[in-house]
Amino acid sequence: MQKVIFNKPFLLLPFLPLLWVYRAIVAIRNFCYDHAILKITKLPALVISIGNLSAGGTGKTPLTVLLANTLREQGWKVAIVARGYRRQKKGLVVVSDGRQILAGIAEAGDEPLLMAQACAGVPVVVDEQKTIAGEAAVEKFAPDIILVDDGFQHRRLHRDIDIVLVNAQMPLSNLWWFPVEPMREPASSLRRAGFVILNTGGDHIGERTVEKCRRDTSAKIFSGALQSRGWRELPDAAQKLLPLELVKDHPVLAVSGIAHPERFRAAVEKFGARVVQEIKFRDHHRWQENDLQAIESTRKATGARYILTTGKDAVKLAALNGATAEPMLVLETAFVLEAGFFRIFLDVVAKTNAEKLPAVNET
């Protein structure tokens, strides 16, 4: 779809009025926050946002998990706040208090529940307004550091450090075509970033890609990518991981509801599996029991040996009756950053926290 649009620019003409209205709203909103016209809430904790310029699929949640666990291991008290996109319950919900999970998929949303499961010792709080979630996290858990998942556009909440993920394969240009293209903001917004992480998808990136980012930001730039670790059977999240080669030469059914299902299929094929069919839904799909019936009938019709899905989908599928009756494997992944990132990042965190403490003590 994207290639067709760019090869035939005239197809964009009907969207131009909406495009310019959206651009104007974003520009005015950013101007008001930049010049303190709109109120910004500051919390008595170090606030680190993990966000992006696009509408999804850059690895924010896995990176948030990595940062939360690393900071906790360094001795910091950490909490995570998120929106809980497409969850069924509205309002403030404590997904985890750091010791146990207190909410299910309907109350938490898929990504917050996934983070709660992956971050032992780290509270997770959700609300449509991340500022409210942050205030609740401070009141209930008194963290040293609050990580804001998908927080780059939530400018109502003051951030001490902004980390922005950028798809290294996506051309950065101020000719952003949201909502036709998935850009929420132009590349010039990277000037607000303290760190830029180029998600390479496992591919090599050259200096040319870095230089494109340098046109819009003076932030520290690093590369990273999601790395597959192994398979686990649904719903046992604590079991020993099975080797990636388990699916080699087997016919499989790939099932997902994520932003970029083509990446999941590519990973599956990389491990030697033969994808005989795919079932793809929109990002954050709310899985229903009739979906399981469709999956099973498709598996039988295609002769697939395994049903393969993602960790993000697994937290929702595991809550359905009958999900464990099928041979379903979940691909476990982790975000891996280039060497040297944490040395610089942890130094910035320590220095920023030291600078923030006097201001907090004065209030």
Backbone torsions as a table, in degrees:
resi	resn	phi	psi	omega
1	MET	NA	-44.0	-178.0
2	GLN	-64.4	-40.3	-178.4
3	LYS	-65.7	-38.3	179.5
4	VAL	-63.1	-42.3	-179.0
5	ILE	-62.6	-44.2	-177.2
6	PHE	-74.8	-27.7	176.9
7	ASN	-75.9	-21.3	-179.6
8	LYS	-130.5	78.0	-174.8
9	PRO	-58.1	-25.8	-177.1
10	PHE	-63.6	-20.5	178.2
11	LEU	-67.2	-17.2	179.7
12	LEU	-82.0	-14.1	-173.4
13	LEU	-54.7	-43.7	179.4
14	PRO	-62.6	-21.7	-177.4
15	PHE	-90.6	-8.7	-173.1
16	LEU	-58.3	-44.2	178.8
17	PRO	-59.7	-44.3	178.7
18	LEU	-64.5	-39.8	179.3
19	LEU	-59.1	-48.0	-177.3
20	TRP	-70.1	-33.8	175.0
21	VAL	-63.5	-45.7	179.8
22	TYR	-62.8	-44.7	178.0
23	ARG	-58.1	-42.7	-178.5
24	ALA	-65.1	-42.1	179.6
25	ILE	-61.5	-46.3	-179.7
26	VAL	-62.5	-44.4	-177.9
27	ALA	-64.9	-44.2	-179.8
28	ILE	-65.2	-43.6	-179.8
29	ARG	-61.4	-46.7	179.3
30	ASN	-64.4	-38.7	177.9
31	PHE	-60.6	-42.9	-178.2
32	CYS	-66.3	-36.8	177.3
33	TYR	-75.3	-37.9	179.7
34	ASP	-62.0	-32.4	-175.4
35	HIS	-108.2	19.7	174.3
36	ALA	59.1	27.2	175.0
37	ILE	-76.8	-38.8	174.2
38	LEU	-97.1	143.5	-175.8
39	LYS	-69.9	136.8	174.7
40	ILE	-117.4	129.1	-178.8
41	THR	-90.7	128.4	176.4
42	LYS	-105.5	135.7	-179.1
43	LEU	-106.1	152.1	177.7
44	PRO	-79.9	52.3	177.1
45	ALA	-156.1	159.7	176.3
46	LEU	-77.2	121.4	-175.7
47	VAL	-106.8	122.8	179.6
48	ILE	-119.8	121.2	178.8
49	SER	-96.8	137.6	171.8
50	ILE	-116.0	111.9	-175.1
51	GLY	-143.4	-165.6	178.1
52	ASN	-156.2	177.4	177.0
53	LEU	-94.3	-19.6	-173.0
54	SER	-103.2	178.2	-172.6
55	ALA	-83.9	-1.0	177.0
56	GLY	154.9	169.2	172.2
57	GLY	81.7	22.7	179.1
58	THR	-104.4	-6.6	177.6
59	GLY	102.4	23.7	-177.1
60	LYS	-60.4	-48.3	-175.9
61	THR	-64.5	-48.1	176.3
62	PRO	-60.3	-35.7	178.0
63	LEU	-68.1	-39.4	177.3
64	THR	-60.3	-42.0	177.2
65	VAL	-60.4	-46.6	-179.8
66	LEU	-61.0	-46.4	-178.7
67	LEU	-66.0	-41.6	-179.1
68	ALA	-61.7	-47.5	-178.6
69	ASN	-67.3	-38.3	179.7
70	THR	-66.8	-46.1	179.5
71	LEU	-64.0	-39.0	177.9
72	ARG	-64.0	-41.1	178.5
73	GLU	-65.1	-24.4	177.9
74	GLN	-83.4	0.5	175.8
75	GLY	100.5	1.5	179.2
76	TRP	-82.4	146.5	169.4
77	LYS	-86.0	118.1	-171.6
78	VAL	-118.9	143.5	170.0
79	ALA	-132.9	152.5	178.1
80	ILE	-115.7	135.1	172.5
81	VAL	-121.2	146.4	-177.6
82	ALA	-153.1	171.0	179.3
83	ARG	-84.1	-37.5	-173.8
84	GLY	77.1	55.1	-174.0
85	TYR	-59.5	134.1	177.0
86	ARG	62.7	21.6	171.4
87	ARG	-75.2	161.8	-174.1
88	GLN	-86.1	-24.5	179.0
89	LYS	-99.9	140.2	178.6
90	LYS	-100.2	164.9	175.7
91	GLY	90.2	-172.2	-174.6
92	LEU	-75.7	130.4	177.5
93	VAL	-139.5	129.8	170.6
94	VAL	-87.8	108.3	-177.5
95	VAL	-75.4	-40.3	178.9
96	SER	-147.6	142.6	174.9
97	ASP	-96.9	9.2	-178.7
98	GLY	94.7	-17.5	178.8
99	ARG	-109.3	-38.8	179.4
100	GLN	-146.3	156.1	178.1
101	ILE	-84.2	128.2	-171.6
102	LEU	-108.7	-4.9	-177.1
103	ALA	-138.4	151.5	177.6
104	GLY	-93.7	-173.4	-175.2
105	ILE	-63.0	-36.6	-177.7
106	ALA	-66.5	-37.2	-178.4
107	GLU	-84.4	-32.6	-171.7
108	ALA	-93.3	-40.5	-168.6
109	GLY	93.8	159.0	-171.7
110	ASP	-66.7	-50.3	-175.4
111	GLU	-68.3	-43.4	176.2
112	PRO	-60.5	-39.3	178.5
113	LEU	-66.7	-39.2	176.7
114	LEU	-61.5	-43.0	179.1
115	MET	-66.5	-38.8	178.9
116	ALA	-62.9	-39.3	179.6
117	GLN	-69.6	-32.6	-174.0
118	ALA	-91.0	-10.1	-173.9
119	CYS	-124.3	78.8	177.1
120	ALA	-63.5	134.4	179.2
121	GLY	86.5	3.7	-178.1
122	VAL	-120.5	114.2	175.6
123	PRO	-63.9	148.0	177.6
124	VAL	-128.8	125.4	-177.5
125	VAL	-127.0	136.6	179.9
126	VAL	-124.6	148.7	171.6
127	ASP	-164.9	152.0	177.7
128	GLU	-58.8	-32.3	175.2
129	GLN	-101.0	109.2	-176.4
130	LYS	-63.4	-24.3	175.7
131	THR	-62.7	-43.6	178.4
132	ILE	-64.6	-42.0	177.8
133	ALA	-61.8	-40.2	179.2
134	GLY	-65.4	-42.2	178.7
135	GLU	-63.7	-39.2	178.7
136	ALA	-67.0	-38.9	178.6
137	ALA	-62.5	-40.9	177.9
138	VAL	-63.6	-46.7	-176.9
139	GLU	-64.6	-41.6	-172.9
140	LYS	-87.1	-31.9	-169.5
141	PHE	-126.4	-9.9	178.5
142	ALA	46.5	55.5	-178.3
143	PRO	-75.1	155.1	170.9
144	ASP	-75.7	-37.5	-174.8
145	ILE	-131.2	135.0	172.9
146	ILE	-113.6	124.2	173.9
147	LEU	-97.0	127.1	-179.0
148	VAL	-104.7	107.8	179.2
149	ASP	-73.8	127.7	-179.0
150	ASP	57.3	54.1	-173.4
151	GLY	-107.6	2.7	-171.9
152	PHE	-63.8	-34.8	-179.7
153	GLN	-89.3	-8.5	-179.1
154	HIS	-87.7	74.6	-170.3
155	ARG	-79.6	-7.1	176.7
156	ARG	-64.1	-25.6	179.1
157	LEU	-99.7	123.3	178.9
158	HIS	-64.9	134.8	176.1
159	ARG	-115.7	136.7	175.8
160	ASP	-85.2	-30.3	178.2
161	ILE	-139.2	129.0	175.7
162	ASP	-109.8	121.4	173.9
163	ILE	-108.1	125.4	-177.3
164	VAL	-119.3	124.9	175.6
165	LEU	-90.3	137.2	179.1
166	VAL	-130.0	130.5	174.5
167	ASN	-68.0	114.9	-175.4
168	ALA	-64.8	-19.3	178.8
169	GLN	-89.8	-7.7	-178.1
170	MET	-92.9	124.4	-178.5
171	PRO	-66.7	125.9	176.1
172	LEU	-81.5	122.9	-178.6
173	SER	-153.6	146.8	174.4
174	ASN	-75.5	-3.8	174.1
175	LEU	-86.4	66.2	-176.4
176	TRP	-91.9	136.1	-167.4
177	TRP	-112.2	26.7	177.8
178	PHE	-58.0	136.4	8.1
179	PRO	-91.5	5.0	177.2
180	VAL	-69.7	-47.0	171.8
181	GLU	-96.6	160.0	-171.7
182	PRO	-85.5	21.1	-178.0
183	MET	-83.3	126.8	175.9
184	ARG	-82.7	-33.3	-177.6
185	GLU	-141.2	158.9	176.0
186	PRO	-71.6	162.7	-179.5
187	ALA	-61.5	-24.3	179.6
188	SER	-62.1	-20.3	178.3
189	SER	-67.8	-13.5	177.4
190	LEU	-63.1	-12.9	177.8
191	ARG	-61.8	-20.9	179.6
192	ARG	-82.0	-11.4	-173.0
193	ALA	-78.9	146.9	170.7
194	GLY	-97.0	-32.5	176.1
195	PHE	-134.5	139.9	171.7
196	VAL	-118.3	127.0	177.8
197	ILE	-110.0	116.8	177.3
198	LEU	-86.9	110.2	177.7
199	ASN	-78.9	107.4	-172.7
200	THR	-84.1	-12.0	-174.9
201	GLY	66.1	18.7	-178.7
202	GLY	90.1	-5.0	180.0
203	ASP	-91.4	159.2	177.5
204	HIS	-74.8	139.9	173.5
205	ILE	-116.6	142.7	-178.7
206	GLY	-100.6	178.9	-179.8
207	GLU	-62.6	-25.8	-178.3
208	ARG	-63.7	-39.8	178.7
209	THR	-65.3	-42.7	179.0
210	VAL	-63.5	-40.8	-179.4
211	GLU	-64.1	-32.9	177.0
212	LYS	-63.0	-38.7	176.5
213	CYS	-69.1	-36.3	-177.9
214	ARG	-62.1	-22.2	177.9
215	ARG	-66.3	-24.6	-172.8
216	ASP	-116.4	-6.7	-176.1
217	THR	-153.6	152.9	172.4
218	SER	-105.6	13.3	-177.7
219	ALA	-66.2	160.8	173.7
220	LYS	-73.2	128.4	-174.1
221	ILE	-111.9	128.5	176.9
222	PHE	-132.7	165.5	176.4
223	SER	-113.9	157.5	178.4
224	GLY	-163.7	173.7	-179.6
225	ALA	-164.8	155.8	172.0
226	LEU	-73.9	135.0	179.8
227	GLN	-120.5	127.6	178.6
228	SER	-74.1	136.5	-176.6
229	ARG	-110.1	-30.6	-178.8
230	GLY	160.5	-175.9	179.6
231	TRP	-110.6	149.1	169.4
232	ARG	-135.0	152.5	178.7
233	GLU	-80.9	137.7	174.9
234	LEU	-72.7	134.5	6.9
235	PRO	-108.1	15.7	-171.2
236	ASP	-76.9	96.2	-177.7
237	ALA	-78.0	-15.5	-174.9
238	ALA	-97.7	-3.9	-174.8
239	GLN	-72.3	161.7	175.5
240	LYS	-64.4	136.9	-178.1
241	LEU	-68.4	140.9	175.3
242	LEU	-88.3	150.4	-176.5
243	PRO	-65.2	149.3	179.8
244	LEU	-61.5	-29.6	-177.6
245	GLU	-74.6	-2.6	-179.2
246	LEU	-55.8	-35.0	-174.7
247	VAL	-90.0	0.0	-175.9
248	LYS	-58.3	130.2	177.0
249	ASP	69.7	5.5	178.5
250	HIS	-96.0	144.2	172.1
251	PRO	-73.4	132.3	-175.8
252	VAL	-134.1	157.3	173.4
253	LEU	-110.4	118.7	-179.7
254	ALA	-92.6	124.3	-175.5
255	VAL	-125.4	127.0	-178.7
256	SER	-159.0	155.0	171.6
257	GLY	-135.9	69.4	-175.1
258	ILE	-129.4	173.2	-175.6
259	ALA	-67.8	-35.7	-176.7
260	HIS	-130.4	78.4	-178.9
261	PRO	-63.6	-22.4	179.2
262	GLU	-65.2	-29.2	177.9
263	ARG	-70.8	-38.0	177.4
264	PHE	-64.0	-44.6	178.8
265	ARG	-62.0	-41.9	-179.7
266	ALA	-61.6	-39.5	178.5
267	ALA	-64.9	-42.9	179.9
268	VAL	-61.4	-44.5	-179.3
269	GLU	-69.4	-28.6	178.0
270	LYS	-62.5	-30.3	-179.2
271	PHE	-88.5	7.7	173.4
272	GLY	91.6	4.5	178.6
273	ALA	-74.0	151.6	175.6
274	ARG	-102.4	105.6	-178.9
275	VAL	-77.6	107.8	-178.9
276	VAL	-89.1	-17.8	178.7
277	GLN	-166.0	153.7	175.2
278	GLU	-124.5	143.7	168.6
279	ILE	-120.1	114.6	-174.2
280	LYS	-122.5	133.2	175.0
281	PHE	-123.2	170.2	179.0
282	ARG	-66.2	161.0	179.5
283	ASP	-58.0	140.8	-179.4
284	HIS	63.8	30.9	179.2
285	HIS	-58.1	137.2	176.5
286	ARG	-89.1	101.9	-176.8
287	TRP	-67.7	137.6	178.2
288	GLN	-120.1	165.3	-178.8
289	GLU	-65.2	-29.7	177.1
290	ASN	-69.5	-21.4	173.2
291	ASP	-66.2	-39.0	178.0
292	LEU	-62.0	-38.5	178.3
293	GLN	-63.6	-40.7	178.6
294	ALA	-66.2	-38.2	179.0
295	ILE	-63.3	-46.5	-177.6
296	GLU	-66.0	-41.3	179.6
297	SER	-65.8	-35.9	177.5
298	THR	-68.6	-39.9	178.6
299	ARG	-61.1	-44.3	-179.8
300	LYS	-65.9	-40.2	-177.4
301	ALA	-68.2	-31.9	-176.2
302	THR	-96.6	-12.7	-178.0
303	GLY	73.3	24.6	-179.1
304	ALA	-65.6	135.1	178.6
305	ARG	-77.0	-40.0	-179.3
306	TYR	-128.0	151.0	166.4
307	ILE	-102.5	123.5	-177.3
308	LEU	-111.7	138.3	179.2
309	THR	-145.4	178.6	-176.3
310	THR	-99.7	163.1	177.5
311	GLY	-61.9	-37.0	179.7
312	LYS	-64.0	-39.2	178.4
313	ASP	-76.4	-30.5	-175.5
314	ALA	-62.3	-36.2	-178.1
315	VAL	-64.9	-27.7	177.7
316	LYS	-86.5	-41.3	-179.6
317	LEU	-63.8	-35.8	-177.9
318	ALA	-63.7	-22.1	-178.4
319	ALA	-83.1	-6.8	-177.0
320	LEU	-93.0	141.8	175.7
321	ASN	-66.3	129.8	177.6
322	GLY	93.6	-4.9	-177.4
323	ALA	-65.6	-31.0	-176.6
324	THR	-85.9	-1.3	-178.5
325	ALA	-77.8	-17.2	-177.2
326	GLU	-101.4	157.2	176.9
327	PRO	-75.8	76.8	-174.2
328	MET	-104.4	126.8	179.4
329	LEU	-112.5	140.5	-178.5
330	VAL	-109.1	129.3	177.6
331	LEU	-81.6	116.1	177.8
332	GLU	-90.1	130.9	-178.5
333	THR	-130.5	163.5	174.9
334	ALA	-145.6	146.6	178.2
335	PHE	-83.4	130.9	-179.0
336	VAL	-119.2	128.8	-179.0
337	LEU	-106.4	154.1	-179.3
338	GLU	-64.4	153.1	-179.5
339	ALA	-58.7	138.8	178.1
340	GLY	102.9	-18.1	-177.8
341	PHE	-62.4	-51.8	-172.6
342	PHE	-68.3	-30.2	176.5
343	ARG	-59.9	-46.3	-179.2
344	ILE	-74.6	-43.2	-178.0
345	PHE	-61.4	-48.2	-178.9
346	LEU	-65.2	-32.0	175.9
347	ASP	-66.5	-42.3	178.0
348	VAL	-64.9	-40.7	178.9
349	VAL	-60.7	-47.1	-179.1
350	ALA	-63.0	-44.0	-179.0
351	LYS	-68.1	-42.1	179.8
352	THR	-65.0	-39.0	178.3
353	ASN	-65.2	-40.9	178.9
354	ALA	-63.4	-37.1	178.3
355	GLU	-71.8	-30.5	-175.9
356	LYS	-78.7	-31.2	-174.6
357	LEU	-56.5	-45.5	178.3
358	PRO	-59.5	-40.1	180.0
359	ALA	-65.4	-38.2	179.7
360	VAL	-67.9	-40.7	-178.8
361	ASN	-67.3	-24.8	179.5
362	GLU	-77.0	-22.5	-176.6
363	THR	-85.7	NA	NA
